[in-house]
Amino acid sequence: MWFKNLQLYRLPQGWAVEAESFEQQLARLPLQGCGTTDPRSLGWVAPRDGGSLVHAVNQQWLIALGVEEKLLPASIVKRLAGERAREIEEVDGRRIGRRELRELQEQMTLELLPRAFVRRRTTHAWIDRGNGWLVVDAASPAKAEEVLEHLRRSLDSLPAKVVKPLQSPSAAMTGWVAAGEAPTGFTLDQDLELRSAEKASVRYANHSLEGEEIRQHIADGKVVTRLAMTWNDRISFVLNDLLQIKRLAFLDILKEQSESQADDADERFDIDFTLMTGEGAQLLADLLTALGGEAPVTG
């Protein structure tokens, strides 16, 4: 169980919810699967086959949101509705208007949904009660918000907030690159994106960050919006200006440690999760320190 992307949210210290109560609340809205005419369905599923809705290891919880979606391309609906409209025009000798065409498309959608293929995806989230983190393994904020929205529907209370560091990630990353020096515990890697106020951007991939070219871009007013980094030679990632962590990769030393300790699949899952959450929590703590800490909560 190794996350690949981190969308970060803060939970208050001392959030007093026990695993049993938490799971009972999630069980209010499990994944039911798409009905005959449902285009989409979502709900909680067990992170492990045959397991509980909350996989708990000490203060670390793993949950999973399952989403089923009917695959019904709009182009097919539009084409078949158009064919139906032409048939009506030929038989009735009248022209189909826009409103009636939309109604035909809705009717065609209902007719086709029972025969559509179903695609299922799962989004995992990690709750670190001890350190006050809610972390969603999602590449886009929309997928993360999908998890938070369903959590809010399921729970009596979810006091999760977006993380706000004192220094903006863009300003901090720009300073690190300009100085050619990473914050303590980190190294700068070779992927970089800079952007101007006019939205002009420059990207570097597998490119040394040394030299005057990049510094000249910064001198001209561009700021860093994406930067590849490595933490303590253990985790590599790309940080962006929205404090999203992408392309997260736990390096071989951690995975080898897991393999050497596990005797079976269940134990391997727990060890992977324990290593990921332990290392991930330290990474997040060091990253917030590098960004000057967190802004005080107001309101």
VMD Tcl script that draws the C-alpha trace (Angstrom):
set ca {
  {0.00 0.00 0.00}
  {2.05 2.90 -1.32}
  {0.37 6.21 -2.17}
  {1.43 7.98 -5.39}
  {-0.12 11.43 -4.93}
  {-0.93 13.41 -1.80}
  {-3.75 15.90 -1.43}
  {-3.32 17.32 2.07}
  {-5.91 18.34 4.69}
  {-5.55 19.15 8.37}
  {-7.54 17.63 11.23}
  {-7.54 19.28 14.68}
  {-5.43 17.78 17.42}
  {-7.42 15.53 19.68}
  {-10.09 14.76 17.09}
  {-11.99 12.36 19.34}
  {-13.32 9.62 17.09}
  {-12.63 5.95 17.73}
  {-12.11 3.45 14.91}
  {-15.25 1.48 15.77}
  {-17.48 4.54 15.76}
  {-15.80 5.85 12.62}
  {-16.45 2.59 10.78}
  {-20.08 2.51 11.91}
  {-20.58 5.95 10.41}
  {-18.93 4.96 7.12}
  {-21.22 1.92 6.99}
  {-24.16 4.29 6.53}
  {-23.08 4.93 2.94}
  {-21.32 1.87 1.47}
  {-20.92 1.34 -2.25}
  {-24.17 -0.18 -3.53}
  {-23.22 -0.44 -7.19}
  {-24.94 1.13 -10.15}
  {-28.60 0.37 -10.60}
  {-30.12 -0.25 -14.02}
  {-30.52 3.43 -14.87}
  {-27.90 4.92 -12.55}
  {-25.03 6.58 -14.43}
  {-22.85 6.61 -11.31}
  {-22.65 5.29 -7.79}
  {-20.16 5.82 -4.99}
  {-19.66 4.59 -1.44}
  {-17.18 3.13 1.01}
  {-15.44 -0.16 0.33}
  {-12.92 -2.17 2.33}
  {-9.32 -1.17 1.58}
  {-8.52 -4.89 1.56}
  {-10.72 -7.64 0.11}
  {-12.72 -9.18 2.92}
  {-11.53 -6.61 5.43}
  {-13.28 -3.87 7.37}
  {-14.13 -0.41 6.07}
  {-11.42 1.05 8.31}
  {-8.02 -0.62 8.22}
  {-6.45 0.57 11.47}
  {-2.83 0.18 12.53}
  {-2.25 2.07 15.77}
  {-3.19 5.73 15.12}
  {-3.13 5.27 11.34}
  {-6.35 4.54 9.44}
  {-6.81 3.58 5.80}
  {-10.18 3.97 4.07}
  {-11.30 3.62 0.46}
  {-14.02 5.24 -1.63}
  {-15.35 3.07 -4.44}
  {-16.87 4.68 -7.53}
  {-18.77 2.89 -10.28}
  {-19.50 4.74 -13.53}
  {-21.42 3.67 -16.60}
  {-19.38 4.11 -19.79}
  {-21.79 5.80 -22.17}
  {-20.00 8.19 -24.55}
  {-21.96 11.36 -25.30}
  {-21.09 11.00 -28.99}
  {-23.02 7.72 -29.18}
  {-26.03 9.17 -27.40}
  {-25.99 12.19 -29.71}
  {-25.68 10.04 -32.85}
  {-28.51 7.67 -31.92}
  {-30.75 10.55 -30.81}
  {-30.08 12.22 -34.17}
  {-31.09 9.06 -36.01}
  {-34.29 8.87 -33.95}
  {-35.03 12.52 -34.72}
  {-34.62 11.96 -38.47}
  {-37.02 9.00 -38.30}
  {-39.62 11.17 -36.57}
  {-39.14 13.96 -39.12}
  {-39.63 11.52 -42.01}
  {-42.75 9.92 -40.50}
  {-44.42 13.07 -39.12}
  {-43.18 15.48 -41.74}
  {-42.03 18.04 -39.19}
  {-38.77 19.45 -37.94}
  {-37.41 18.46 -34.50}
  {-36.52 21.51 -32.36}
  {-33.66 21.81 -29.90}
  {-35.79 21.16 -26.84}
  {-37.28 18.00 -28.30}
  {-33.82 16.86 -29.42}
  {-32.54 17.25 -25.85}
  {-35.50 15.18 -24.64}
  {-34.64 12.51 -27.20}
  {-31.06 12.46 -25.94}
  {-32.27 12.02 -22.35}
  {-34.59 9.23 -23.48}
  {-31.77 7.54 -25.39}
  {-29.52 7.77 -22.33}
  {-32.11 5.95 -20.22}
  {-32.48 3.26 -22.88}
  {-28.74 2.70 -23.19}
  {-27.67 2.85 -19.51}
  {-28.79 -0.72 -18.66}
  {-26.49 -2.05 -21.41}
  {-23.49 0.19 -20.69}
  {-20.25 -1.21 -19.34}
  {-19.41 -0.33 -15.74}
  {-16.00 1.00 -14.76}
  {-14.94 0.86 -11.13}
  {-12.18 2.86 -9.47}
  {-11.04 3.24 -5.88}
  {-9.56 6.28 -4.12}
  {-7.72 5.67 -0.87}
  {-7.35 8.07 2.03}
  {-5.05 7.94 5.05}
  {-6.03 9.44 8.39}
  {-3.19 10.11 10.82}
  {-4.91 10.84 14.12}
  {-1.70 11.38 16.03}
  {-0.35 14.07 13.69}
  {-3.67 15.47 12.49}
  {-3.51 14.58 8.80}
  {-6.14 13.56 6.28}
  {-4.30 12.62 3.08}
  {-6.02 11.50 -0.12}
  {-4.15 9.52 -2.77}
  {-5.49 11.45 -5.77}
  {-3.82 13.20 -8.68}
  {-6.51 15.89 -8.91}
  {-8.23 18.05 -6.28}
  {-11.60 16.98 -7.72}
  {-10.98 13.34 -6.80}
  {-9.90 14.38 -3.31}
  {-12.96 16.57 -2.84}
  {-15.08 13.61 -3.90}
  {-13.71 11.70 -0.89}
  {-14.19 14.65 1.48}
  {-17.73 15.24 0.28}
  {-18.68 11.61 0.92}
  {-16.97 11.73 4.32}
  {-19.05 14.76 5.26}
  {-22.20 12.90 4.25}
  {-21.18 9.86 6.27}
  {-19.80 11.38 9.48}
  {-21.40 13.36 12.26}
  {-18.52 15.85 11.94}
  {-15.46 16.26 9.74}
  {-13.40 19.33 10.76}
  {-10.91 19.01 7.90}
  {-9.24 22.13 6.51}
  {-6.86 22.87 3.65}
  {-3.25 23.16 4.85}
  {-1.94 26.75 4.78}
  {1.82 27.18 5.29}
  {3.28 30.53 6.32}
  {5.35 30.74 3.12}
  {3.74 29.94 -0.21}
  {5.20 26.84 -1.91}
  {5.92 28.87 -5.06}
  {7.91 31.53 -3.19}
  {9.82 28.93 -1.22}
  {10.65 26.80 -4.26}
  {11.74 29.87 -6.21}
  {14.10 30.80 -3.39}
  {15.58 27.30 -3.19}
  {16.23 27.14 -6.92}
  {17.63 30.67 -7.09}
  {20.04 29.90 -4.26}
  {20.82 26.43 -5.57}
  {20.23 25.10 -2.08}
  {17.50 22.81 -0.80}
  {16.08 23.03 2.73}
  {17.45 20.73 5.42}
  {16.74 17.07 4.71}
  {15.90 17.61 1.03}
  {17.73 17.63 -2.29}
  {16.64 19.34 -5.50}
  {16.19 17.00 -8.45}
  {16.06 17.70 -12.17}
  {12.42 18.42 -13.04}
  {11.24 22.01 -12.87}
  {8.52 24.34 -14.14}
  {8.65 28.14 -14.04}
  {5.80 30.49 -14.93}
  {5.47 34.21 -15.47}
  {2.62 36.47 -14.39}
  {1.44 36.35 -18.03}
  {1.20 32.51 -17.73}
  {4.17 31.89 -20.02}
  {5.90 28.75 -18.75}
  {9.22 26.97 -19.12}
  {9.69 23.32 -18.24}
  {12.85 21.34 -17.63}
  {12.94 17.54 -17.43}
  {16.03 15.58 -16.44}
  {17.92 18.84 -16.60}
  {20.52 20.22 -14.22}
  {19.23 23.16 -12.20}
  {22.68 24.71 -12.10}
  {23.65 27.50 -14.45}
  {22.57 31.00 -15.31}
  {19.71 30.17 -17.67}
  {17.29 29.17 -14.91}
  {18.41 31.99 -12.63}
  {17.83 34.44 -15.48}
  {14.25 33.20 -15.82}
  {13.77 33.93 -12.11}
  {15.43 37.35 -12.46}
  {12.99 38.08 -15.30}
  {10.07 37.49 -12.95}
  {9.19 33.83 -13.41}
  {8.41 31.79 -10.31}
  {8.73 28.06 -9.71}
  {5.41 26.20 -9.85}
  {6.66 22.58 -9.91}
  {9.86 21.15 -8.47}
  {11.14 17.59 -8.15}
  {12.77 16.83 -4.81}
  {14.00 13.93 -2.68}
  {13.63 13.68 1.07}
  {16.41 12.02 3.09}
  {17.27 9.72 0.16}
  {14.07 7.81 0.97}
  {11.16 9.45 -0.85}
  {11.15 11.33 -4.16}
  {8.27 13.55 -5.25}
  {7.19 16.62 -7.20}
  {5.87 19.58 -5.21}
  {3.65 22.17 -6.88}
  {2.51 25.67 -6.03}
  {-0.78 24.40 -4.56}
  {1.04 22.26 -1.98}
  {0.10 19.11 -3.85}
  {2.60 16.26 -3.89}
  {2.75 14.31 -7.14}
  {4.76 11.34 -8.43}
  {5.46 10.19 -4.91}
  {7.95 7.29 -4.94}
  {9.16 5.42 -1.88}
  {12.69 4.41 -2.77}
  {14.01 0.86 -2.80}
  {15.47 1.00 0.69}
  {11.97 1.19 2.18}
  {10.44 -1.50 -0.01}
  {13.35 -3.84 0.65}
  {12.80 -3.29 4.36}
  {9.16 -4.31 3.95}
  {9.98 -7.41 1.92}
  {12.53 -8.63 4.46}
  {10.06 -8.38 7.37}
  {6.85 -9.83 5.91}
  {5.94 -13.52 6.06}
  {2.60 -13.36 4.20}
  {0.37 -10.99 2.22}
  {-1.55 -9.72 5.26}
  {1.61 -8.95 7.19}
  {3.15 -7.35 4.10}
  {0.13 -5.06 3.74}
  {0.38 -3.89 7.36}
  {4.14 -3.39 7.15}
  {3.83 -1.43 3.90}
  {1.13 0.76 5.44}
  {3.12 1.31 8.63}
  {6.27 2.25 6.70}
  {4.38 4.52 4.32}
  {2.55 6.40 7.07}
  {5.58 6.66 9.34}
  {7.88 7.98 6.63}
  {5.11 10.07 5.09}
  {4.33 11.82 8.37}
  {8.00 12.73 8.84}
  {8.20 14.00 5.26}
  {5.15 16.22 5.76}
  {6.49 17.58 9.04}
  {9.84 18.47 7.44}
  {8.12 19.99 4.42}
  {5.97 22.27 6.57}
  {9.08 23.30 8.50}
  {10.77 24.17 5.20}
  {7.76 26.34 4.37}
  {8.00 28.24 7.62}
  {5.38 26.26 9.52}
  {1.62 26.58 9.35}
  {-0.42 29.74 9.42}
  {-2.50 30.06 12.61}
  {-6.07 28.89 12.28}
  {-8.57 31.76 12.33}
  {-12.29 31.69 12.76}
}
mol new
graphics top color blue
foreach p $ca { graphics top sphere $p radius 0.5 }
foreach p [lrange $ca 0 end-1] q [lrange $ca 1 end] { graphics top cylinder $p $q radius 0.2 }
display resetview
